[in-house]
Amino acid sequence: MLDKLDLTKTTDEKKYNETLSSLQDRLGILQRSLRDLNIPTIIIVEGWNAAGITMTVHEIVQALDPRGYTLNAIERPTAEEKSHPFLWRFWRRIPPRGRIGLFARSWYSRAITEEMQNPGWQKSLKGRSNRINKFERQLSDDGAIIFKLFLHISKEEQKQRLEQRERNPLTAWLVTPAIWNVHHHYDDTLPLIDDFIDKTNTDYAPWTVVEATDRKYTILKIYQMLVKTLEKRVAGEKEGKVKNVKAKDLVKPHRIPVQRRSAPESEVTRETGQQILNSLQIEMLEIQYLLFKRKIPLIILYEGWDAAGKGGNITRMTRFLNPLGYYVVPVSAPSPAEQQFHYLRRFIKRFPSGGDIAIFDRSWYGRVLVERVEGYCSEPEWLRAYNEINEIEEDYVTSSGGGIVKFWLEISKDEQLKRFQQRAADPLKVHKITDDDWRNREKWDQYEEAVEEMLARTSTDAAPWTVVESDDKWFARIKTLKTVIASAQRLL
Amino acid sequence: MLDKLDLTKTTDEKKYNETLSSLQDRLGILQRSLRDLNIPTIIIVEGWNAAGITMTVHEIVQALDPRGYTLNAIERPTAEEKSHPFLWRFWRRIPPRGRIGLFARSWYSRAITEEMQNPGWQKSLKGRSNRINKFERQLSDDGAIIFKLFLHISKEEQKQRLEQRERNPLTAWLVTPAIWNVHHHYDDTLPLIDDFIDKTNTDYAPWTVVEATDRKYTILKIYQMLVKTLEKRVAGEKEGKVKNVKAKDLVKPHRIPVQRRSAPESEVTRETGQQILNSLQIEMLEIQYLLFKRKIPLIILYEGWDAAGKGGNITRMTRFLNPLGYYVVPVSAPSPAEQQFHYLRRFIKRFPSGGDIAIFDRSWYGRVLVERVEGYCSEPEWLRAYNEINEIEEDYVTSSGGGIVKFWLEISKDEQLKRFQQRAADPLKVHKITDDDWRNREKWDQYEEAVEEMLARTSTDAAPWTVVESDDKWFARIKTLKTVIASAQRLL
C-alpha cells in the first residue's frame, strides 16, 4: 500500500490558501452536523518519526470548535494502564457521540513498539491486529466513523529532517539517540508496518497512507479526504441510508436449552450454613492474597431474578476480604453521560487490574436482559451484543491471565412472590420493593426467554455461567463461594 | 484525647444483638434520608494496625444499601497520584450528594506515613494538618457530614493480635516484618498521632476515638455515635435549621479597583504579529520541554468577555506544543453528575501532573462570574468562593512547585458589539453567536462588578491575574505568550 501514492504537489500559494480555507470551513460545518447527528468520530494520525504528526493534528484542529473535540496524545502506558489488557486504555479514550476524538499516535504505535522487542513478535503482532480489528468493528457497529492516517516519508527524507532539527538549538533536544536508533532500522521496520497496515485495513476502518514529504500537499490531501468521506456519510445519515447492522449477526440461533434449577438438592440450615461459610470466607481471604501476590485479576459477576439474593450473597463473599484489593460495582441504568458512549465502555472502565477482584452487582448482560425486554435498545443491537460480549470477555481472559466467574441466581416464580410479599409487609424492607419489581414480574416469561438465550449464547470456555439454585439462600451463598474459590485456584 | 475513654463493655449476648439490629435498621433509614436530602457523608476509619479497620467498615456496610455507598480503601498512591499534590487523590474520591463515602484509612494515614520518614517531619506534619483542615472545612461548608473514627488498642493488645494471626496458617501472611517494625515504634508514634488528632479535631469534622479492644463494644459504640449524630442532623435539615454559612465569609470586602484596559498602548499589524508570534511559539515549545524535564506542572487559565478571543489565543499558545505534554480543558456548565459534587472537584480532577501544561478555557471562576450573576448559586456560596479558590490555588502552587497563570481578556463594550455583529453577518461564524451572548451583554454592568471583585479578591502572590488588552487580537496573543514564558522561567 505504501508504494501507490499520488505525488502531485500543489505549488500555487494563493490557490492553495483558498482551497485550504474553503475545506476548513466545510470541516467546521461537518463537525456541527456530526454533533447534531450524534455520531462519534475517531481520527488517528500515525506515521514515521519526524513525518509531522504533531503538525498534522494541529492543522486539523484549526478547523474545529474546541468544545467538540479531544486531542489524545498516546505515549507509554502508565503503571495502571500496563496492568490492564492492551486495549483497555483506548476504550477509556473513545469519544462520546457527537464528538471527535483525535489521536496523535494510537493503539497502532503502541502495538508495534510493545511487540517489536519480543521474540516471536510476528505471531503476537497478528494477535494484536485481530484484537484491534474486533475493537474497531465494535466501535463502527456502534455508529463511529474511523479515519486512520499514516504519514509516510522516505528514509532519506527522515534523515534530513532529523539533521535539520539537530542544527537548530531550539529543536535539537527533540532528536534523541532512541530516535536515531529507530531511524537506522527504517528498512527492517518498513515491511512490518506495511503488513500491519494491510491486516488492519478494513471496510469499517480503512487506512489512508499520505505522502508527507511536502507539508502543504499533506494537509490538503488529508482535508480533502476527511471532508469528502464525512460529507458522504452525513448526507447518507440525513437520508437514513446508513445501515450499521451486519446481517450475519441478526440470525437468531437455534436455542440450546440450559439447565436452570431454583431448588437445591439438599437444604442447608442457618447454623450449618453459617459455620461452613465462615471457613470458606477465610479461605477466600487467602485466595485474595494469592491473586494479589501473582497480580492475577478476577471478575465475579452476579445476575439473577429480582429478590434472588444478590446483595446478601455479595456481602458474604466479601466478608473477610481486604478492601484494598476488591471493589463492588453496583450497576444501574446508564447516566445520560454514559449513554453517549458504546454501552460496554462503562463496564470495561471498571475491569480490575492485576491482583484485584471486581464484583459486578448486575453487569453488561443488562443489554440482553432488561434492555432487550423493555425495548431500551433495538433488536439488532441486542442480537449483536452476544458476540460482542463474548469477544470482550475472551479478550479480557486471554490478555490479562485473569478469570471471569458468572453467576445466574435462579429462584422459582413462587419463591419470588413469597419474598416480594415479605418485603412489602416489613416496614424496614418495603423500600426494597418497587413498582418496577412487580412490573418486571409480570414479564416473567419474556425475561425467561431472554435468560435462556443469554445462558446458551454466552456460556463460553473462557467465561462459563454457573446457575445457582437460590430458593435456599444458605445453599446459594455456599455454592458461589465454593465456585469462586475453585475457579481462582485454577488460575493460580 | 486517647486517654479519656469509656471502657464499659457489653456482655449480654441477646441484648447486644437486639440493640445492634435496631441500630442497623435506624442507620438504613438514615441512609435513605441522607439520599433524599442530598447530603454527602464521609466516614473515615483510622486506627492502629490490627485494630480492626477492615472488620469495622464491613460491619458498618451491613446496615447500608450497596447502591448508596462507596468503600474506598486507601493505600500507597499510584505514580500518577504521586505527581499531584497530596490531597488531589482524595478530592477525586469524595462522595457525591446523597451518597456515603466510607474510607478504610484515609488522608490521615497517608500524611503520617509519608512524612514520618523525612527529617523535620514535625513542621511538615503541621503543614499537612492545616491543609487537611481547609479541605474538610470546604467539604463541610458544601454540606458534607464528616465522621472520623480512630480505633485505639494498646501496644500489648496489638502484640497479642499480631501473634494470634501469626499462629493461624490462613492469616500468618498478613503479618509482615513491616507491620512488626511499626509495632516496635508504638510508643514513639503515640504522641505524634495524639497531636495530629488534636490539631485536626474541628467542629466541622470532629474525631471520635474508640477503644477497640472488645469487638462488640467497638461496633456498638460506633453505630450509636453514627445514628445519634445523623438523626440530629437529619432532623435539623428537615426543620431547615442547619445554617452551613459562616458569617465571617459573608462580609463584602471594600472593593479595590483594578486597572482594566481593553486598548493596548500600541497596535500590532498582522504581519509583525505573525512574525513575533512565530518565534515566541518556538520558545514556548522549549519551555514545555524544560517543564517536562523538571516535572513542573503549569496551569494557564483564560477568562474574559464573550468574543474577547480566548479560542484563537489558545490555538496560538499551543501551536507548536507537543500534544503529549499539554491539554485544553473547555469548560461549560456542569453536567447533572458533576453538580452532585463540590463545585471545585471537576476542575481539581483536571489539574496537571508534574511536567504537564493544562490550559483552561474558562474555569472555576465561573462560580463568581456567571453563577453569581445568573443566580446559579446562592450569595453565601459565591461569597465563600473567593477564599476557597485562593486556598486551592495556593495549595496547588505550594505543594506541586508549579504555577498558575491567569488571564482576563478585556475588550471594550463597543469592540464586543463590533465582533458580535461581524459574527452574525458571517454564515460560517453565525453559529458562534447565540442568544445567550446577547443576553449576557445586556448584563454588562453586573458582569463588570463581578469581574472587578474577582480581580481584586483573587489576585494573590501565588496566582496573580494578568489583564490582557484584547481590543487588538495580535497584541493580546503576543502578551499572553510572553507572560506565560516569563512566568514559567521563574519556575525553572
Interface residues (C-beta under 8 A of the other chain):
Chain A: D25 G28 I29 R32 T54 V57 H58 V61 Q62 P66 R67 L71 N72 A73 E75 T78 A79 E80 A104 L170 T171 W173 L174 I282 E283 L285 E286 Y289 G311 I314 T315 T318 R319 F320 N322 P323 L324 G325 Y327 V328 P330 S332 S335 P336 A337 D361 L428 H431
Chain B: D25 G28 I29 R32 T54 V57 H58 V61 Q62 P66 R67 L71 A73 E75 T78 A79 E80 A104 L170 T171 W173 L174 I282 E283 L285 E286 Y289 G311 I314 T315 T318 R319 F320 N322 P323 L324 G325 Y327 V328 P330 S332 S335 P336 A337 D361 L428 H431
